[in-house]
Amino acid sequence: MQTLCESCQHLREVVTPKRSRFLMCLLSQTDPRWSKYPPQPVRNCAGYQRQSPTDSETDRS
């Protein structure tokens, strides 16, 4: 499944103890227009911003 969320700087990956994986949109914390856990896959998003190379190297949890 391809989704824009995977490469967005506003992503926070949430993994439960049972290994379920959810993609949280951090824009939802400051703007009610964004869903906290958008239905996947996301193909278009006005808030999308590609991760910088340093973002992809840091732990997002």
Secondary structure, DSSP 8 states (H G I E B T S, - for coil): ---GGGGBTTEEEEE-TT--EEEEEGGGGT-TTS-SS--S-----TT--B--HHHHHS---
